[in-house]
Amino acid sequence: MLFTQLLLNGVAIGAVYALTALGFVLVFKATSVLNFAHGAFLMVASYLTVTFLGVYELPFLVGLVIIVVLLAGLGVVLHYGLMRFMIGQAFFSVVLVTVGLEILIRAVLLIFYGPLPRGRVDDLPTGGVELFGGVNVPYVNMIMVAAAAIAVAVFLLFFKRSRVGLQMRAVAENLEAAAAMGIDPNKVYAAAWAIGLSLAAVGGVLYAHFTPAIDLELQVIGLRAFPAAILGGIDSIGGAIVGGLLVGIVESVGAGYLGAEFRDVIAFGIMFLVLLWRPSGLFGTRELVRV
Amino acid sequence: MSGKYTTDYRQDMRLLRTTSQRAIAGVLAVLALLLPFALEADISPPLDFPWAAWFAAINLALIASVGAAAFNLLLGYTHQISVAHAAFLMLGTVVGATMGTLWGVNFIVVLLASLVAGALIGAIVGLPALRFRGLYLLIATFGVHFFFFLGYKKFQTTYFGFNAITFDPPQLPAWLHALPFITPDDDGIFAISGNFRWYWVLLPIAILSILFMNNVIRTREGRSFMAIKEHDVSASLIGINVTRAKLLAFSLSSAFVSLTGVLGAYYIGARGEDSFPFQVVLFYAIMIIVGGFSTMQGAVFGAFFFYMTPVFFDWVRSDVPGISSITLLQRYANETNLAIFGILIIVVLVARPTGLSGIWQRIRQYFATWPYST
């Protein structure tokens, strides 16, 4: 029964990974920025959860909406205030700007919240359901999966049906043609940052109810988004979701049997194996080599 | 641009080609020789300028400049985006701990062994580069980092317990005591400890390593690295053995990173598992990008920038009048250092994506083309 238990835990944490990887892939696909600060934004959302849900004791949904709106706003500000100037610069310079951003975020969180870890936020119903054979599924895990599913569904609906979603796909397909059709790339980029950060916000709020302690180690989740996104294929939206779930499940099951210190190695190991088989990830665009 | 043109091949192959380059090199050499004596002298500059604190920062920067140059060789010149950098720092540390601390082998042998170990294992870690490219390689080497990290933790807990791996200061063999300037301590041992003695060990190692890498770049192998950077498929069509060149780049770079690991471990004296978080890779990336991508001087600039700015911040925060009275800055000393550092990286990269060495080139160009400079 241990296996079923680990599997179900893995699905719950995998849902958060999927959300994180999705936001990461979206920003990368739209703006070609490999965002090293993505985990830091998730961490910001978790700390804001401590403030809004833990200290001010707002209802869960109200707090969630506030945090999502705050981070979406931060995304827009980030694009117009900073990332706009980096368009067209060398790939690595842009990556390092996000590293600088991550350092800055960590410093600001340290100033406001201090180095001591905060306890788990218990705004969601505690306890759980006892399944067959002693397998226990906490309510929090169920809510995590459900909320992640809703967030992904809303995002996909937006991406496929709305006007802005269409513009995003157009810009990702061909920037010049899209610009010639009257689409403002800056608006699309800002929208991508806003959506990417809101997905991280949902993940952060959920994770704050799941993790035993909220501290600066939390950005490890952002690191897990890398294998998840690569496993699925860095430019594939669906791949990010599948990759996130897969990494969550494999990591949870593997760590359950081998020990917690193998967590990172397992997450990257499974990705490595998939890459050996398909060098562009499961659903990524295959790179054509032309001379 | 300087108006100096070469007329034969030997002039072209000189390291220092112009008078101004020779002048700068000479000034730098004199400065490098005088610096440790100035730092050792008991000077107390006005405003409590942290005179002694610079010495440790400079030594650390010397160590890091080797690692940064090696990173640049792989990332800047060959464009193999590998983030397994800290993995080789750990490898060097483990080699040093096994041979130096456990077996008691001589320091110089340990240094050579770390180079060999880095080169061999680097070639193995480079194997994925034959199949993956760009981002996929980046993330695959991320896995290498965590794999090494796990191994490092196991090694440390098996042989050194949970705290840290410790290193004794290396000792010079007795037959070298006859050399000038070497006076053994009271117990008849000449141990390399303290910033002054370390400086004289680290400076030649750093200069030799960086010169070696710089010369590799100028050879046939170096040109094949750069051909791969531009486009590896085209490189294979003009007859470059891509497999060989990629593995060689990985091997060379890893050897020197491993050397950096050993030097850092011996200099600092204790290395725990928290000495090698994954951010270490990003710090080295900051050094080579802020310093200047694809230039050896950029790696050196970057390493010095990285270690000396925090010392400078500390001084500004605590001793400059006006700033020292802001309580917020005093209460959150480390945090504000971190924040300012983050902002500084962003500002440098947004304003000058070519980094500090780009700024240096512009200044030089300004004077070289004066009075027609733009």
Interface residues (C-beta under 8 A of the other chain):
Chain A: L34 F36 L82 F85 M86 Q89 A90 F92 S93 V95 L96 V97 V99 G100 L101 E102 I103 L104 I105 R106 A107 V108 L110 I111 L223 F226 P227 I230 I234 E261 F262 D264 V265 A267 F268 G269 M271 F272 L275 L276 P279 S280 G281 E287 V289 R290 V291
Chain B: L75 P128 R131 F132 R133 L135 Y136 I139 A140 F142 G143 F146 F147 F149 L150 K153 V233 S234 L237 F278 L282 A285 I286 I289 V290 F293 Y332 N334 E335 T336 N337 L338 A339 F341 G342 I343 L344 I345 I346 L349 V350 P353
